[in-house]
Amino acid sequence: MRILYLITKAERGGAQSVLHELLLSHKEKGDQVLLVTGGEGYLVDEAIKYGFEVHVSSKLGNTFNPFSILQTYLDLRVVAKEFNPEIISVHSSFAGFIGRLALGRKYPTIFTAHGIAFTKGAPLWRKPIAIVAEFIASRFCKKIIAVSENDRKNIKKFLLLRDEKVVTVYNGVTVVDNISTEKTNSIVFVGRLVPPKQPEVLIRALHILKNKGVELPKLSIIGDGAQRPDLEILIKKLDLSAHVHMMGECDGSLVRKTLRESSVFVLSTLWEGFPMTILEAMAEGCAVLASDVGGISEAVSSDVGVLIPRDSSSEIWAEVLEKIFSDKPALQKMGELGHERVKNNFSKDLMISKTFEVYENVIRK
């Protein structure tokens, strides 16, 4: 297979994690791959390590500057013509839009929607813009891959697409055979410290438990972003420095180690697609407490965690945390069942095989 991948950013994130697994599989198959992205970063480093071609399109980014958009459009046309791919796979909103418009008429193109801006909970001002943009761009690709049934249904509904145009391929992760039996009394959050994530809700929940005299679990926050300085100020203000550890951006091995040692994974967020982080946590035997948004309920049910209504207060999160840590056997059982669920339904191998099946069907047509 000769494939061109296009993604806006190369930094660590859910979409980049999916792409990394696909790149590794292409390497094992001996495929020819060109990665096009808007800047240096983790994904570029991995692609080069695997021996793939990389092109950094300097103007590719989340911008409304018409000159940057035009330069990116023309750059993509030149790069694709030189590489001459059998198929193009585009990821993330901006790259997905400009990539389809620039290349979708000439090459078989697939767009993977790792999240949609017109899902429930997304800012109201973004929805009409996103619907119009996606309505146009969806006419310039052969298939759209949704990462959850929730997203697939919304894409079909709002973009007026046929059933066969949109297919669900769940995200998948590496699953260890055995999970740790020596987990600590701890919580972990993994994600970029930017909206729509709400890690401050978790910090305030710990403060509520502290004031009640409840024994506090340790909270590890993995990730970086614009909210970090404000979060650090909040932690000091609430006198929680001994209980909240800001770990910053970590490599995959440290993330997995932290998940392996933790009892509970938490994700307070206003909107999501189908988070890789939840699957990674379940794969390591963590019970999950998460906002009930996007496709999260397709992975998390009452036997593996607790879904909390969107935009719930810190008081509600504190109440759920106190309850779940009060029953250690039930907490352990949630982790065990979550591990089995990911192993059976959300493995990396399953994701890759279904994605490649979509690619091959599009190439054949």
Buried (B, 14 or more C-beta within 10 A) or exposed (E): BEBBBBBBBBBBBBBBBBBBBBBBBBBEEEBBBBBBBBBEBBBBEBBEEBEBBBBBBEBBBEEEEEEBBEBBBEBBEEBBEEBEBBBBBBBBBBBBBBBBBBBBEEBBBBBBBBBBBBBEBBEEEEBEEBBEBBEEBBBBBBBBBBBBBBBBBBBBEBBEBEEEBBBBBBBBBBBBEEBBEEBEBBBBBBBBBEEBBBBBBBBBBBBBBBEEEBEBBBBBBBBBBEBBEEBBEBBEEBEBEEBBBBBEBBEEEEBBEBBBBBBBBBBBBBBBBBBBBBBBBBBBBBBBBBBBBBBBBBBBBEBBBBBBEBBBBBEBBBBBBBEBBEEEEEBBBBBBBBBBBBBEEBBBEBBBEBBBEBBEEBBEE
